Amino acid sequence: MTGRSSSAEKRHRQSEERRLRNRAVKSSVRTSAKKFVALAHKREIGEAELALRDMIKKIDTAAQKGIIKKNAAARKKSRMQCLFNSIKTAQ
């Protein structure tokens, strides 16, 4: 006997599943951002544009699910778009 009610145990299991799912989504967003930044610094515009679209999609999905806040999502997208625009105009 654990001493906890069965509903408390269920809530704990659910919160743990959600935590792991949210962590995976956040990790995916960070990975796609790093991939985009690396391509941007290499000045590979075509691949960087595709990576930017993928990253924006992942950020929007995470914001919609409430994993990251709406303003944080907008800030990240804005900064990455600004980086992309700067490398595009440089060439």
C-alpha positions in Angstrom: 0.0 0.0 0.0 1.5 3.3 -1.1 -0.6 5.6 1.2 -1.9 7.7 -1.7 -5.3 7.5 -3.0 -5.9 5.9 -6.4 -7.0 9.2 -7.9 -3.8 10.8 -6.7 -1.7 8.1 -8.3 -3.6 8.4 -11.6 -3.0 12.2 -11.6 0.7 11.6 -11.0 0.9 9.1 -13.9 -1.0 11.6 -16.1 1.2 14.5 -15.2 4.3 12.5 -15.8 3.1 11.5 -19.3 2.3 15.1 -20.1 5.7 16.3 -18.8 7.5 13.8 -21.0 5.4 14.7 -24.0 5.9 18.5 -23.4 9.6 18.0 -23.0 9.8 16.1 -26.3 8.0 19.0 -28.1 10.2 21.6 -26.5 13.3 19.6 -27.5 12.0 19.4 -31.1 11.5 23.1 -31.3 15.1 23.8 -30.0 16.6 21.3 -32.4 14.8 22.8 -35.4 15.9 26.3 -34.3 19.6 25.2 -34.0 19.3 23.5 -37.4 18.0 26.7 -38.9 20.6 28.9 -37.3 23.4 26.6 -38.5 22.1 26.8 -42.1 21.7 30.6 -41.8 25.3 31.1 -40.7 26.4 28.9 -43.6 24.4 31.2 -45.9 22.5 28.4 -47.5 19.3 30.3 -48.2 17.3 27.5 -49.9 17.8 25.0 -47.1 17.5 27.7 -44.4 14.1 28.7 -45.8 12.8 25.2 -45.5 14.2 24.8 -42.0 12.6 28.1 -41.1 9.2 26.9 -42.3 9.6 23.7 -40.3 10.7 25.5 -37.2 7.7 28.0 -37.4 5.3 25.1 -37.8 6.8 23.4 -34.7 6.7 26.6 -32.7 3.1 27.3 -33.7 2.0 23.8 -32.7 3.8 24.1 -29.3 2.1 27.4 -28.7 -1.3 26.1 -29.7 -0.9 23.2 -27.2 0.2 25.6 -24.5 3.6 24.1 -24.2 5.2 27.5 -24.8 3.5 30.8 -24.3 2.0 32.7 -27.3 4.3 35.8 -26.9 7.4 33.6 -26.5 6.4 31.8 -29.7 5.9 35.1 -31.5 9.3 36.4 -30.2 11.2 33.3 -31.4 9.6 33.4 -34.8 10.3 37.1 -35.2 13.9 36.7 -34.3 14.4 33.8 -36.7 12.6 35.6 -39.5 14.8 38.7 -38.9 17.9 36.5 -39.1 16.7 35.0 -42.4 15.9 38.4 -43.8 19.4 39.6 -43.0 21.1 36.8 -44.8 18.7 37.0 -47.7 19.4 40.8 -48.2 23.2 40.2 -47.7 23.4 38.2 -50.9 
